[in-house]
Amino acid sequence: MNKKYILFPFLVLILLSFTQSQVKKISVNNYKELISKLDEYKLDLNQVRKTKQLANLRIVNIHKSIKDLSVKDKKRAFISAILLAAVSVNNDILENRKKIKAIIKIDKENRTEEQNKYIERMKAETKIYKATKEDAMWYYDVIPPSLVISQAILESAWGTSRFAIEGNSLFGEHMPKSAKGKYIQAKGADIRLRAFPSIEEAVRGYVYNLNRNNAYKGLRDQRLIMREDDKPSDSKKLANTQDHYSEIGHEYTKRIITVMEQNNLKDFDDCNFINDEQISIIIN
């Protein structure tokens, strides 16, 4: 098993884009039924590539029935699940960035109590307590969906790994014995992988890991250059900074890019939701 850098603890409670009343929850019995739901809500990846528009769905969890799908359907289900989660997480980050940028321009003594409480909460979540007013945003920014999906594919074998099925553990984050929270014990090894309540929380953990872990400073540096040049994030360039994610180093970054290219994942980097009502699909 490849060595991974430990995911720092992060707040589970976040600012939600949708209130509970705006979230419709439905359940299906297996991933074959999930495919039917994707058809029902017109989430066709070939169309998404063209229109960049997504139904506002969340696929809540990985389930063992993903193994029963054909290769084509398995790819469709897994890419859809990670894409939907990545877009949601990135939207949360972009919204919070706007608020943070507006507040840090105000002198501390002139901020409202509400603004101060918000910044204190975000300090714990984003690591901006290490940043100056000028470079705070270096730590807290989005990750292109194509990179998120590529690494999820590699780390979870298209969602078929035991860790993915038992605990939505999609990115191989190791959990130290001193840390609290749910985990999955590796068989025959003294390794624990962090478990997550949902696919979206697994994606959020991965994104926050890249945003906060010192091992991924190169990714943040490259991402900031793109922002300052007013250019969209180039997921291949960001992938080339991921040598430290695995013991195999640069070979790993080549594998990320290969997966990205073979599945044309960069097509999904500019997607967004087209409707307000969020529908969460739980696989029982």
LINDABEL-V922255 format. One record per residue. N is the residue number from 1. SS is DSSP state (h for helix, s for strand, l for the rest). Layout:
# LINDABEL-V922255
[[N/SS] [N/SS]]
This chain:
# LINDABEL-V922255
[[1/l] [2/l] [3/l] [4/l] [5/l] [6/l] [7/l] [8/l] [9/l] [10/l] [11/l] [12/l] [13/l] [14/l] [15/l] [16/l] [17/l] [18/l] [19/l] [20/h] [21/h] [22/h] [23/s] [24/s] [25/s] [26/s] [27/s] [28/s] [29/l] [30/l] [31/h] [32/h] [33/h] [34/h] [35/h] [36/h] [37/h] [38/h] [39/h] [40/h] [41/l] [42/l] [43/l] [44/l] [45/h] [46/h] [47/h] [48/h] [49/h] [50/h] [51/h] [52/l] [53/s] [54/s] [55/l] [56/l] [57/s] [58/s] [59/s] [60/l] [61/l] [62/l] [63/l] [64/h] [65/h] [66/h] [67/h] [68/h] [69/l] [70/l] [71/h] [72/h] [73/h] [74/h] [75/h] [76/h] [77/h] [78/h] [79/h] [80/h] [81/h] [82/h] [83/h] [84/h] [85/h] [86/h] [87/h] [88/h] [89/h] [90/h] [91/h] [92/h] [93/h] [94/h] [95/h] [96/h] [97/h] [98/h] [99/h] [100/h] [101/h] [102/h] [103/h] [104/h] [105/l] [106/l] [107/l] [108/h] [109/h] [110/h] [111/l] [112/l] [113/h] [114/h] [115/h] [116/h] [117/h] [118/h] [119/h] [120/h] [121/h] [122/h] [123/h] [124/h] [125/h] [126/h] [127/l] [128/h] [129/h] [130/h] [131/l] [132/l] [133/l] [134/l] [135/l] [136/h] [137/h] [138/h] [139/l] [140/l] [141/l] [142/l] [143/l] [144/l] [145/h] [146/h] [147/h] [148/h] [149/h] [150/h] [151/h] [152/h] [153/h] [154/h] [155/h] [156/h] [157/l] [158/l] [159/l] [160/l] [161/l] [162/h] [163/h] [164/h] [165/h] [166/h] [167/h] [168/l] [169/l] [170/l] [171/l] [172/l] [173/l] [174/s] [175/l] [176/l] [177/l] [178/l] [179/l] [180/l] [181/l] [182/l] [183/s] [184/s] [185/s] [186/l] [187/l] [188/l] [189/l] [190/l] [191/l] [192/s] [193/s] [194/s] [195/l] [196/l] [197/l] [198/l] [199/h] [200/h] [201/h] [202/h] [203/h] [204/h] [205/h] [206/h] [207/h] [208/h] [209/h] [210/h] [211/h] [212/h] [213/l] [214/h] [215/h] [216/h] [217/h] [218/h] [219/h] [220/h] [221/h] [222/h] [223/h] [224/h] [225/h] [226/h] [227/h] [228/h] [229/l] [230/l] [231/l] [232/l] [233/l] [234/l] [235/h] [236/h] [237/h] [238/h] [239/h] [240/l] [241/l] [242/h] [243/h] [244/h] [245/h] [246/l] [247/l] [248/l] [249/l] [250/h] [251/h] [252/h] [253/h] [254/h] [255/h] [256/h] [257/h] [258/h] [259/h] [260/h] [261/h] [262/h] [263/l] [264/l] [265/h] [266/h] [267/h] [268/h] [269/l] [270/l] [271/l] [272/s] [273/s] [274/l] [275/l] [276/l] [277/l] [278/s] [279/s] [280/s] [281/s] [282/s] [283/s] [284/l]]
